Structures are given as structure tokens and as C-alpha cells.
Amino acid sequence: MAKAPVLTPRSDDFPRWYQDLINKAELADNGPVRGTMVIRPYGYGLWERMQQELDARIKEAGARNAYFPLFIPQSYLTREAEHVEGFAPELAVVTHGGGKELEEPVVVRPTSETIVNEYFSKWVQSYRDLPLLINQWANVVRWEMRPRVFLRTTEFLWQEGHTAHATYEDARDYAAHIHKEVYADFMVNVLGIDVVLGRKTASERFAGAVNTLTLEGMMGDGKALQMGTSHELGQNFARAFNTRYLSRDGQQELVWQTSWGASTRMVGGLIMSHGDDSGLRVPPRLAPVQAVVLAIKGDEAVLAKVREIGDRLTAAGVRVEVDDRTDTPFGRRAVDWELKGVPVRVEVGPRDLENGTAMLVRRIPGGKEPVALEALAALLPAILEEDQALLLAQSRERRVSRTSDVSTVGAAVEAALAGGWARIPWADLGEEGEARLAEHAVTVRCLLAEDGSVPDADDAPGNVAVVARAY
């Protein structure tokens, strides 16, 4: 009788495979309130590494971390009409506190443009105070009707950047810098996901923005996932909150602003981009544990050797965990580490010690081979880089092979429903065609210029729409 698979095969039921993997790899659990999640230590370790990598890039871009309150007066949101209309269905509103009805209801933070502007209007006095570049790491609440762990949850974790600039050009350029040099650099070079950088259509734009730049990744089932966004806010919030500065020539001017964010949704993107039927595959540059050294048996010499190997690999700059839990069967431990997607396993038993070797198991390309114990520390850094490059290459190959060029709305819908993306000239699609796509749960993920770059305007000649079903 065939042994039942640990996970539902992806080809049988991709959503069930996703949920199985989250449970079996101990990434997260559903929270007690519908739409919330409990992030378990291994899942949170992935998020911490994402935070570290992104935070370093954000600081290189000149932004500094701050913190704003979770509770926002409801009146703040009503000051920018498009913003409140866009977020109204998702708001959680507190009307009672301390056993009494509040004089004014407060909103649990869905995003912080309004409260940030309340304080920017106090902090910005003259051109000397600009640019003002702020980021915060926080939780937000958006009441979710169709929750899915990591991808769409009522409460999630993220970073949100907010900036104020003296000119439109400075704000535009900074939003583009975050889009490319912070987000794309991280997602391509650390997450190993071949994201497409583009511009959102007017109907998909962030509520209150004049332009939204997006990064779209193709998941293992061909659907798109919005991995992060960077917004030009123009002067909409500055006007609503009277955020002004005294210019060099002595005039009172409204600031120009940006906001940008990436969230725990990236953990979901990581799972769906790189996972396979055996579990997660974590890119080595991201992995909290790049190599696990396993003792096959509880032999004292074996235990001493695995600890020594762990120390040597750590000294070589590899993030290592030593698994010497020999009271748990070796097979079970090996399967657990495979589910968690640790890039490399170094397995050591009594016979390996006699031969002066260890069994090197590579999670990303698969396969295993004996390697001389003395060679491990020199070999592993290069192997990890090879496997990092392989994940990105596989992500790119999937996107390219499953994207087709079409000329009609019908063909675009057909391609999306078949599990791929379609590219169609925006001049042939337009807002009318975009509405027809929506009837089939298909959306324009972004607009690209004719050469594949990010266009300067929605209606720039030669713009191409990337069309897909999305999470």
C-alpha cells in the first residue's frame, strides 16, 4: 500500500497544498478571531529576516524609523475623500473604551497617511526640514472578508514609509527609488522572485494616490501576487492636513508626498513561488537557517563531530543549526527540515565518521552526495549562492513561459483562466476592457512601457497591460 504524501500535491489542489505546508512546516496557525493569524517561531524567523534585509535598504535610502499610534481619530480619515471611500469597507472602528462611549470613534490603523500628516504638518516649517523621510514597522487592521493566512488577513505586519518633499519631481523620484532600489532589489536578490515592476491603472491605484507603482510576482499556479507598492500621493494629503513649508523665496507651499509598504504577504509569496510537493524551499540569502547539521545516531563521537561542524560552518559565515535530538527518529527529523525548506542538510552517522565524510543534501535542486568533512566549510558558501541563483532562474522561467501576448479581451481571459499571464496593448484594452476582465475575476496587474520598463503615464503610447488572476 502506497504511503500517503505529507502534503496534498500541488497539481491536485494548490490552495490545500498551501494550507498543508503552512501547518506541517509550523509557519502559522489561524487566530481565534476570523481572519487573524498566529505566526509561529519558524514563520516569524522568515519575517524577521525579511525585516532585516528591507530595513537595511530603507535606511540606505535615507529614511529613519518612527512609530505612530494604532488608534486614529475617525475624523482624520474623512479629510481626504478618496482615501476614506477606499478604506471604508475594511475599517475596524472602536466606539467604547473604559466602559464608556467615546466622544469620537477611533479607527484601528488600516494605514497611516492621515495620522502621519497630522504630525508632518507640525514638524515641517521650512524647506530646510525637507525631505522628511519616515518609516515604521507596525501592524494594521483591514477587515478581510475572504481571509487566507499570510496572503489576506484582518491583521497583518508590515512596514510603511511616509515622506514629504519640496517638489513633485523629488517625490516622484523617491517613490521610484523605493520601488526599484529597495523593493525590487530585495525581492529579486534575496527572495529570489522574478517580480515585474509596473504602474497600476487608475482603478487599481491606492486610494488617495496620484500614481501607484507595483511589484507583481507569478506564483506556482500562475496567479499573480502584488508583493509591494510605492505611491506618489501628490499634494492630496498635504492639502487635507495643511502640510506646508516656507520655500526658499519666502512662499508658503504644500509639500509633495509618497507612501510605500510591504507586508507579511511576502511570506505567502515565498511559499507559493518556491514551494514544491515536499514543502518549502527557502532562498539561502533569506534563510534563518542556511544549513542544518544532523546527527543520525546518538553516538558520542557523532555528537561531538556535528557540533564541531556547526562551529566551523558558523565561522565560515553560514547560519547553522545543529540537530542532535537523537531521541527523535532521524527520518522524522529529516522530513521536518525538508518541509521547512532549509537549503542544506549535513547528515553525519558512525559510518560517515569512519569514511571522513558527511552526506550533503541540497533542498533546492534536490539530490545528495558524500562530501569530505574537511571540505564542507569551503564548499557551502558557493553551493548556497548556486542554489539562490537557481531559485531566481526557475521563477523567471515560469513567468516567461507562462506569459502570452494577446490582442483581444477574450484571449486575455482565456490565458489567465488557464493559469498564466497575458500581455495586451493598453490601447486595445482600455478601461472598458478592464471592466470586462473583472467580470471573469481577471485584473490588470500593471502597465508596462513598450520596452518593459515602468511607464511615465497611464496613457503613454505603446503601454502594455499585464493581465492575470490574482491573490
Secondary structure, DSSP 8 states (H G I E B T S, - for coil): -----SS--TTT-HHHHHHHHHHHTT-EEE-SSTT-EEE-HHHHHHHHHHHHHHHHHHHHTT-EE----SEEEHHHHHTSHHHHHHHGGG--EEEEETTEEEEEEEEE-S--HHHHHHHHHHH--BGGG-SEEEEEEEEEE---SS-BTTTB-SEEEEEEEEEEESSHHHHHHHHHHIIIIIIIHHHHHTS----EEEE--GGGS-TT-SEEEEEEEE-TTS-EEEEEEEEEEETHHHHHHT-EEE-TTS-EEE-EEEEEEEETHHHHHHHHHH-BTTB----TTT-S-SEEEEESS--HHHHHHHHHHHHHHHHTT--EEEE--TTS-HHHHHHHHHHHT-SEEEEE-HHHHHHTEEEEEETTT--EEEEEGGGHHHHHHHHHHHHHHHHHHHHHHHHHHTEEE-SSHHHHHHHHHTTSEEEEEHHHHHHHHHHHHHTTT-EEEEEE-TTSS--SSTT-TT-EEEEE-B-
